[in-house]
Amino acid sequence: MKASLFLILLSIAVSIGAGMAGRERHRVAIEKRLMEAVESSGIIVDESGGIAVQFDHLTGIVTGTVHTEEERAGLLERLSEAIGAGRLEDRLVILEMEPVAALAPAPAAPPRTILSPLFRLEKGGDLILVLAGTVPSEEIKSGFLSAAERVAPELFTVEDRMRVDPAMSRPDWITGTPDLIAKLVGRMQDPLLTVDGKVAAIGGASDDREALESLSAEFSVLFSDFDSRADRLVYDAARPAPVPELPLVFYMGPWEGKVLFEGSIPTAPQLKEIVSAATGARHEERIVSRLRVSPQTVAEPWLSGLPSLVGALLEAGGDSTELIIVDGTITLTGGIPDKEKKKAILSLLEPIRTAGYTVVDELTEKP
């Protein structure tokens, strides 16, 4: 599963609270999947790194210490990309450098050989991207890997052949490399990036001139002090940039006496039809839509039937019904007046079930 991609349910802590055992199970399960996405991104590190993430009613709480505002902003951006747009509570602390008291000269230490990190990103096959080389820490290695994995095109595998050697130095280019990796993998065909000593090279092809110019400029700045830089980025109208597809994530449920919608929909017309179906079943003032249009969201063939499902649930079950689509699973909860209406709702799920989604039916018949 792409790291990148459980965006909605962080902001619905109010709607998924105590009082409904079924809803609590959903919250716990969703928090578990969100935590797995964070862990796979490499953001959580050991105690020496001091960074930790936990979820409390679908709110991601980030704690720990960082050295600069730039480091804090970068970590929060990586976290948002790992779990998608949602509610984050930033409890990070920026350390202030304390003045060091003057000390008596220490005996000269013998010179120590400091090695420069090595790094290589390249295609290893038709559907394989390889990250190789030697870096100074597991945190840096995880940052490089998660940057490539979160934007890798559909069906691509990112192979990790990097190793860690604490004897390696931490040059300035280390900090900016994950962002450059993500842009290369997400925007270029045949992406290439190599760093060896004071020699660096970048390569790839795309039909996007603006992206090519942006990457060239970023590469030049990042490795400005290198003895040699080779820019092999080329324009090719026949090789469009890869477009990664993000899995569909969708939520409909009660929120402060209204019906809340969150998630990403591939097109504006699809989003409009969903909201229209909801307002047709419930008064417009009772609908709160936070749905977003995201062309990268996978355009499931059954999405044309989602408005009908939304309308049927709200008409039959009212504001208390829930519809959750995440991680290849669709879950329905709430009370339905009679068996026939429940049967009609479940019949609308057949195209979704046929597409390979798991259907969890927790609808109950009202007495």
C-alpha positions in Angstrom: 0.0 0.0 0.0 1.3 3.4 -0.8 2.4 5.3 2.0 0.7 8.3 1.2 -2.7 7.8 1.5 -5.1 7.6 4.4 -6.1 11.2 4.4 -9.6 11.7 5.8 -10.2 10.1 9.1 -7.8 12.1 11.2 -10.3 15.0 11.4 -13.4 13.1 12.5 -12.7 12.5 16.2 -15.9 14.2 17.2 -18.0 12.0 15.0 -16.5 8.7 16.0 -16.7 8.8 19.8 -18.1 6.6 22.6 -21.5 5.3 22.6 -21.5 2.9 19.6 -19.5 -0.2 19.9 -19.4 -0.7 16.2 -18.1 2.8 15.6 -15.4 2.3 18.3 -14.1 -0.8 16.5 -13.9 1.2 13.3 -11.9 3.9 15.0 -9.4 1.5 16.5 -9.0 -0.4 13.2 -8.5 2.8 11.3 -6.0 4.2 13.8 -4.1 0.9 13.5 -3.9 1.3 9.7 -2.9 4.9 10.0 -0.1 4.0 12.5 1.2 1.3 10.1 1.4 3.9 7.4 3.4 6.2 9.6 5.8 3.4 10.7 6.4 2.4 7.1 7.3 6.0 6.2 10.3 5.9 8.6 9.1 8.9 10.6 9.1 7.1 13.9 12.7 6.6 15.1 14.4 5.1 18.1 14.8 6.9 21.4 18.0 8.7 20.4 16.0 10.5 17.6 13.3 11.6 20.0 10.4 11.6 17.5 7.1 9.8 18.2 3.6 9.7 16.7 0.5 8.4 18.3 -3.2 8.6 17.5 -5.9 9.7 19.9 -9.5 9.5 18.4 -8.0 9.9 14.8 -5.9 12.9 15.7 -2.2 12.4 15.0 -0.1 13.7 17.9 3.6 14.4 17.0 6.0 14.7 19.9 9.8 15.0 20.2 12.6 17.5 19.6 14.0 19.0 16.4 16.9 21.5 15.9 15.4 24.0 13.5 12.0 25.3 12.2 12.9 23.9 8.8 13.4 20.4 10.3 10.0 20.7 12.1 8.2 21.8 8.9 9.8 19.0 6.9 8.9 16.3 9.4 5.2 17.5 9.5 5.1 17.6 5.7 6.4 14.0 5.5 3.8 12.9 8.1 1.0 14.5 6.2 2.1 12.8 3.0 2.3 9.4 4.8 -1.3 9.5 6.2 -3.0 12.0 3.9 -4.6 15.4 4.8 -6.2 15.3 8.2 -6.0 16.5 11.8 -2.4 16.8 13.2 -1.5 18.1 16.6 2.1 19.5 16.6 3.8 19.1 20.0 7.3 19.2 18.6 9.9 21.2 20.5 12.7 23.2 18.8 16.0 23.0 20.7 17.8 26.2 21.2 21.6 26.0 21.0 23.2 26.9 24.3 26.5 28.8 24.4 29.4 26.6 25.2 31.6 27.7 28.0 35.3 28.3 27.2 37.3 25.3 28.0 41.0 24.7 28.4 42.6 23.4 25.2 42.3 19.7 24.9 45.1 17.5 23.7 45.0 17.2 20.0 43.2 14.0 18.9 44.6 11.9 16.1 43.1 12.7 12.7 40.0 10.7 11.9 39.1 9.7 8.3 35.5 10.8 7.5 34.0 9.2 4.5 31.5 10.8 2.2 28.1 9.1 1.7 27.4 7.4 -1.6 23.9 7.2 -3.2 22.3 5.9 -6.4 18.7 6.0 -7.6 18.1 4.2 -10.9 15.8 1.8 -12.7 16.6 -1.8 -12.0 14.0 -3.3 -14.5 10.8 -2.4 -16.2 8.9 -2.1 -12.9 11.7 -1.7 -10.4 13.5 1.3 -8.9 16.7 0.7 -7.0 18.1 2.8 -4.1 21.6 1.8 -3.3 24.7 3.2 -1.6 26.0 3.9 2.0 24.4 6.5 4.3 25.3 7.6 7.9 22.1 6.6 9.7 18.9 4.5 9.6 16.8 7.7 9.7 18.4 9.0 6.6 18.0 5.7 4.8 14.3 5.5 5.8 13.8 9.1 4.6 15.3 8.3 1.1 13.2 5.1 0.9 9.9 6.6 2.0 10.4 9.6 -0.4 10.6 7.1 -3.4 7.8 4.8 -2.2 5.2 7.4 -1.6 5.3 8.7 -5.2 6.3 5.5 -7.1 4.0 4.8 -10.1 1.4 2.1 -9.7 2.8 -1.5 -9.8 6.4 -0.2 -9.4 8.6 -1.9 -6.7 11.2 0.2 -4.8 14.2 -2.0 -3.9 16.3 -0.9 -0.9 19.9 -1.8 -1.3 21.3 0.9 0.9 23.4 0.2 4.0 24.2 2.3 7.0 27.7 3.2 8.2 28.0 5.7 11.1 31.5 6.6 9.9 29.9 8.5 7.0 29.7 12.3 7.2 26.4 14.2 7.0 27.0 16.8 4.2 24.4 19.5 3.5 23.0 17.7 0.4 21.7 14.9 2.6 18.8 17.1 3.9 17.4 18.1 0.6 17.8 14.8 -1.2 14.5 13.1 -0.1 12.5 16.0 -1.7 14.6 15.7 -4.9 14.1 11.9 -5.0 10.3 12.3 -4.7 10.1 14.8 -7.5 12.3 12.7 -9.8 10.4 9.5 -9.2 7.0 11.2 -9.4 7.7 13.4 -12.5 10.3 11.6 -14.7 10.6 8.5 -16.8 13.8 6.5 -16.0 14.8 8.6 -13.0 18.5 8.7 -12.2 20.4 10.3 -9.3 24.0 9.5 -8.3 26.2 11.0 -5.7 29.8 9.9 -5.3 32.3 12.0 -3.4 32.1 15.4 -5.1 30.6 14.1 -8.3 26.8 14.2 -8.8 24.5 13.3 -11.8 20.8 13.6 -12.4 18.8 12.1 -15.3 15.3 11.3 -16.6 12.9 12.2 -19.4 9.5 13.9 -19.4 7.1 15.9 -21.6 6.8 18.5 -18.9 9.3 21.3 -19.6 8.4 23.2 -16.4 9.2 20.1 -14.2 12.5 19.6 -16.1 13.6 23.2 -15.5 12.5 23.0 -11.8 14.5 19.8 -11.2 17.6 21.1 -13.0 17.6 24.2 -10.9 17.0 22.3 -7.6 19.8 19.8 -8.5 22.2 22.7 -9.3 21.5 24.4 -5.9 21.7 21.3 -3.8 25.1 20.2 -5.2 26.4 23.7 -5.9 29.7 23.1 -4.2 30.5 19.8 -6.1 33.5 19.6 -8.4 31.4 18.0 -11.1 27.6 18.0 -11.9 26.1 16.1 -14.8 22.6 17.1 -15.8 21.1 14.5 -18.1 17.4 15.5 -17.8 15.8 15.6 -21.3 12.6 16.7 -22.9 10.7 13.9 -24.7 7.2 14.5 -25.9 6.7 10.8 -26.3 7.5 10.0 -22.6 4.9 11.7 -20.3 5.6 11.9 -16.6 4.2 8.9 -14.6 1.0 9.6 -12.7 0.7 7.6 -9.5 -2.8 6.5 -8.5 -3.9 6.9 -4.9 -6.4 4.5 -3.4 -9.9 5.8 -2.7 -10.6 7.0 0.8 -14.1 8.2 1.7 -16.2 8.8 4.8 -19.9 9.7 5.4 -21.2 9.9 9.0 -22.8 11.9 11.8 -21.0 15.1 13.0 -22.4 17.7 15.4 -26.0 16.9 14.4 -25.2 16.9 10.7 -23.9 14.6 8.0 -20.2 14.9 7.3 -18.4 13.9 4.1 -14.6 13.7 3.8 -12.2 12.2 1.3 -10.9 12.6 -2.2 -12.9 12.1 -5.4 -11.2 11.8 -8.9 -13.4 14.4 -10.7 -15.5 17.5 -9.9 -18.7 16.0 -11.5 -18.5 12.9 -9.3 -18.1 15.0 -6.2 -21.1 17.2 -7.2 -23.3 14.1 -7.8 -22.4 12.7 -4.3 -23.3 16.0 -2.6 -26.4 16.4 -4.7 -27.6 12.9 -3.7 -27.0 13.7 0.0 -28.9 17.0 -0.2 -31.7 15.3 -2.0 -32.1 12.9 1.0 -31.4 15.5 3.7 -31.8 19.2 3.8 -28.8 21.1 2.4 -28.2 22.8 5.8 -27.6 19.4 7.4 -24.8 18.4 4.9 -21.2 19.3 5.6 -18.9 18.4 2.7 -15.1 18.4 3.0 -14.7 16.3 -0.1 -11.8 17.2 -2.4 -11.2 16.7 -6.1 -7.9 14.7 -6.6 -7.2 13.5 -10.1 -4.6 11.1 -8.7 -7.3 9.2 -6.8 -8.0 5.9 -8.6 -11.1 6.2 -10.7 -12.9 3.0 -9.6 -15.5 1.9 -12.3 -18.2 1.6 -9.6 -17.9 5.2 -8.5 -20.9 6.1 -10.7 -23.0 4.2 -8.3 -21.7 5.9 -5.1 -24.3 8.7 -5.2 -27.2 6.2 -5.3 -25.7 4.3 -2.3 -25.2 7.6 -0.3 -28.8 8.7 -1.1 -30.3 5.3 -0.2 -28.4 5.1 3.2 -29.5 8.6 4.2 -33.1 8.1 3.1 -33.5 4.8 4.9 -31.3 5.2 8.0 -31.1 8.9 8.5 -28.2 11.0 9.9 -26.8 8.1 12.1 -25.7 5.9 9.2 -22.0 5.6 8.3 -20.3 4.7 5.1 -16.5 4.2 5.3 -14.3 3.3 2.3 -10.6 2.7 3.2 -7.9 0.2 2.4 -10.0 -1.8 -0.1 -12.8 -2.2 2.4 -16.3 -0.7 2.5 -18.2 -0.6 5.8 -21.8 0.3 6.4 -23.3 0.9 9.9 -26.6 2.2 11.2 -30.2 1.2 11.6 -32.5 0.5 8.7 -36.4 0.4 9.1 -37.0 -2.9 7.4 -35.5 -5.9 5.7 -36.5 -4.8 2.2 -34.8 -1.5 2.4 -31.7 -3.1 3.8 -31.8 -5.6 0.9 -32.1 -2.8 -1.6 -29.1 -1.0 -0.1 -26.9 -4.2 -0.1 -27.8 -4.8 -3.8 -26.1 -1.5 -4.6 -22.8 -2.9 -3.3 -22.5 -5.7 -5.9 -20.3 -3.7 -8.3 -18.0 -2.8 -5.4 -17.8 -6.4 -4.3 -17.1 -7.5 -7.9 -14.3 -5.0 -8.1 -12.5 -6.9 -5.2 -13.5 -4.7 -2.3 -14.3 -6.3 1.0 -17.9 -5.5 2.2 -18.5 -5.2 5.9 -22.3 -5.1 6.6 -23.1 -3.8 10.1 -26.5 -2.4 9.2 -29.2 -3.4 11.7 -33.0 -3.5 11.3 -34.8 -1.0 13.6 -37.6 -2.4 15.7 
